[in-house]
Each structure stands twice: as structure tokens, then as C-alpha cells.
Amino acid sequence: MPRDPLIVSGVVGDVVDPFTRCVDFGVVYNNRVVYNGCALRPSQVVNQPRIDIGGDDLRTFYTLIMVDPDAPNPSNPNLREYLHWLVTDIPATTGETFGNEVVHYESPRPSMGIHRYIFVLFQQLGREAINAPDIIDSRQNFNTRDFARFHNLDLPVAAVYFNCNREGGTGGRRL
């Protein structure tokens, strides 16, 4: 039986609780599709990716969160989770450009070790269900679970992650 890469990699556990993917969700950097565990270099992720969300009802809205649970380095992630991006009110069948960018995209720049960069998608209870301006004090020590609980987002509906290390780094995360 194939093992779920989100569980094997520790994404489930470190960032989110177990969930069932129930929405089509795609992340694409410069025509390169992100799949669980793929390796991307910082130079490949400078600009925010294109996000594609499935569904069939424009009255359904989603929140997208991108975090690094390995900041500042995987052996001592004392800034876990570092928030790289937060977009709310994304209508189904569209992407991030139709949503409300609450925290602007900050490109990954890992300096030590191999970091996991995780995109988590939540379904909102309704449009403008998240009072965005008051929610983010700092990108450091963001907590996806607490954010979701506070805003009644329930469990994620989709997630995907990629690995990234500094531009000249070598090796890969062992799964």
C-alpha cells in the first residue's frame, strides 16, 4: 500500500492534522508543477506561483497558506512555522489572483539544510469570513492549526509541498 508523502515527510503532524484531500489543487512555478517532495531551488521560486483551485461553485471560497516548518534550519526549527504567503477569499474554479492577498508572497531563501515549503488550502465558511488585517503580527512562529481553529476553517481540503535548499546545496530529504 503506497504511503502518503504528506505523512512520510512529517507535513501531517508538524503543520496539519490528518485530512482527506477533497478539492483539486495545483501549484505551478514557471510551468513547473509542484508535487509532494519535488526539489526546487530558490532561483526557481522567486516569483509567486500560479495556484489552480478546482470546484464548481464560485460561491465557495478558500484560504491559502504557505509556510516553512523548518525555519531557520531543520535541526533547530525554532521559528516554526515561518509564514511565506496568505491569501483569503479565493473563489472555487479560480486561483490566487482572484483572492485577497493578506500577507504578500515572500520567496524561500533557506540558508541551511533542506526545508519543506507547504501550501495548505482550507475551505472558508463564507466570503470575508476572515478578518485579515488583525491576524498577522509576524511571519515567524505562525501556527496553521491555530489560525484555522480561530477562523473556523476546519481541516484542510488539500495540501502540497516541495523541498528547497540553498542554491549551491546538495542532497535531498530522506523519506
C-alpha positions as CSV (number, residue, x, y, z in Angstrom):
1,M,0.0,0.0,0.0
2,P,1.5,3.4,-1.0
3,R,2.3,5.7,1.8
4,D,1.0,9.3,1.8
5,P,4.0,11.6,1.2
6,L,2.4,14.3,3.5
7,I,2.6,11.8,6.3
8,V,6.0,10.3,5.5
9,S,7.5,13.8,5.2
10,G,6.0,15.0,8.5
11,V,3.8,17.7,7.0
12,V,0.9,15.9,8.7
13,G,2.0,16.2,12.3
14,D,4.3,19.2,12.0
15,V,1.8,21.6,10.3
16,V,-1.6,20.0,9.8
17,D,-3.7,17.2,11.3
18,P,-4.7,14.2,9.1
19,F,-7.2,15.2,6.5
20,T,-8.8,13.9,3.3
21,R,-8.0,15.8,0.1
22,C,-11.3,16.7,-1.5
23,V,-10.5,19.6,-3.8
24,D,-8.3,19.7,-6.9
25,F,-5.4,21.9,-6.1
26,G,-2.4,22.8,-8.2
27,V,0.7,24.9,-7.6
28,V,2.9,25.9,-10.6
29,Y,6.2,27.8,-10.6
30,N,7.2,28.9,-14.2
31,N,5.4,26.0,-15.8
32,R,6.9,23.6,-13.3
33,V,4.1,21.7,-11.4
34,V,4.8,21.2,-7.7
35,Y,4.2,17.7,-6.5
36,N,4.8,16.3,-3.0
37,G,8.6,16.1,-2.3
38,C,9.8,17.6,-5.5
39,A,13.0,19.7,-5.2
40,L,13.1,23.3,-6.3
41,R,16.0,25.8,-6.0
42,P,15.5,29.3,-4.6
43,S,16.1,30.8,-8.1
44,Q,13.1,28.8,-9.3
45,V,10.7,30.1,-6.7
46,V,11.5,33.8,-6.6
47,N,8.1,34.8,-8.0
48,Q,4.8,33.7,-6.5
49,P,3.4,30.6,-8.2
50,R,0.2,30.2,-10.1
51,I,-2.5,28.5,-8.0
52,D,-5.3,26.5,-9.5
53,I,-8.3,25.5,-7.4
54,G,-11.0,23.1,-8.6
55,G,-14.6,23.1,-7.6
56,D,-17.8,24.1,-9.4
57,D,-19.3,26.8,-7.4
58,L,-17.9,30.4,-7.4
59,R,-19.8,30.9,-4.1
60,T,-17.3,28.6,-2.3
61,F,-14.2,30.4,-1.0
62,Y,-10.8,29.2,0.1
63,T,-7.8,30.3,2.1
64,L,-4.3,29.5,1.0
65,I,-1.4,29.4,3.5
66,M,2.3,28.8,2.6
67,V,4.6,28.0,5.5
68,D,8.1,26.7,6.2
69,P,8.1,24.5,9.2
70,D,11.9,24.1,9.1
71,A,12.9,27.7,9.8
72,P,15.6,28.7,10.4
73,N,17.0,25.2,9.9
74,P,15.6,21.7,10.0
75,S,17.7,20.7,13.0
76,N,16.5,23.6,15.1
77,P,13.2,24.9,13.7
78,N,12.6,27.5,16.5
79,L,10.8,29.9,14.1
80,R,8.4,27.1,13.0
81,E,6.2,27.9,11.2
82,Y,7.5,30.8,9.0
83,L,4.6,32.3,7.0
84,H,5.5,32.9,3.4
85,W,2.1,33.7,2.0
86,L,-1.5,34.1,2.9
87,V,-4.5,34.6,0.6
88,T,-8.1,34.5,1.6
89,D,-11.5,34.7,-0.3
90,I,-10.3,32.7,-3.4
91,P,-13.4,31.6,-5.3
92,A,-13.6,28.0,-6.4
93,T,-12.6,27.3,-10.0
94,T,-10.1,30.2,-9.9
95,G,-6.7,31.0,-8.4
96,E,-4.9,33.3,-6.0
97,T,-5.2,36.4,-8.3
98,F,-9.0,36.4,-7.5
99,G,-8.4,36.3,-3.8
100,N,-7.4,38.8,-1.1
101,E,-3.6,38.7,-0.5
102,V,-3.3,39.3,3.2
103,V,0.4,38.5,3.6
104,H,2.5,39.1,0.4
105,Y,4.5,36.3,-1.1
106,E,8.0,36.1,0.3
107,S,10.2,33.8,-1.7
108,P,12.0,30.9,0.0
109,R,15.7,31.6,0.9
110,P,16.8,28.7,3.0
111,S,20.4,29.2,4.3
112,M,21.0,25.8,6.0
113,G,19.5,22.4,5.4
114,I,16.6,21.2,3.3
115,H,13.4,22.9,4.0
116,R,9.8,21.9,3.3
117,Y,7.6,24.6,1.8
118,I,4.0,23.7,2.3
119,F,0.9,25.0,0.6
120,V,-2.3,24.3,2.6
121,L,-5.8,25.0,1.3
122,F,-8.8,25.5,3.5
123,Q,-12.5,26.0,2.6
124,Q,-14.0,29.0,4.3
125,L,-17.4,29.2,5.8
126,G,-18.2,32.2,3.6
127,R,-16.7,35.2,1.8
128,E,-14.9,37.7,4.1
129,A,-15.1,35.2,6.9
130,I,-11.6,36.1,7.9
131,N,-10.8,39.4,9.5
132,A,-7.4,39.7,7.8
133,P,-5.8,43.0,8.9
134,D,-5.7,41.9,12.6
135,I,-4.3,38.4,12.2
136,I,-0.6,38.6,11.5
137,D,1.9,40.2,13.9
138,S,4.9,38.4,12.5
139,R,5.7,35.8,9.9
140,Q,7.8,33.9,12.5
141,N,6.1,31.3,14.6
142,F,2.9,31.3,12.7
143,N,0.7,28.3,13.5
144,T,-1.5,26.9,10.7
145,R,-3.6,24.8,13.1
146,D,-4.3,27.8,15.5
147,F,-5.1,30.1,12.5
148,A,-7.5,27.5,11.1
149,R,-9.2,27.0,14.5
150,F,-9.5,30.7,15.2
151,H,-11.2,31.3,11.8
152,N,-13.4,28.1,11.9
153,L,-11.7,26.7,8.8
154,D,-11.8,23.0,10.0
155,L,-9.4,20.6,8.4
156,P,-7.5,21.4,5.1
157,V,-9.1,20.3,1.8
158,A,-5.8,20.0,0.0
159,A,-2.0,20.4,0.6
160,V,1.2,20.0,-1.4
161,Y,4.8,20.6,-0.5
162,F,8.2,20.9,-2.1
163,N,11.8,20.7,-0.8
164,C,14.3,23.5,-1.2
165,N,17.8,24.1,0.0
166,R,20.3,27.0,-0.7
167,E,21.2,27.5,-4.3
168,G,24.5,25.6,-4.0
169,G,23.3,23.0,-1.7
170,T,23.3,19.3,-2.4
171,G,21.4,16.2,-1.1
172,G,17.8,15.5,-0.5
173,R,15.4,15.0,2.3
174,R,15.3,11.3,3.3
175,L,11.8,9.9,3.2
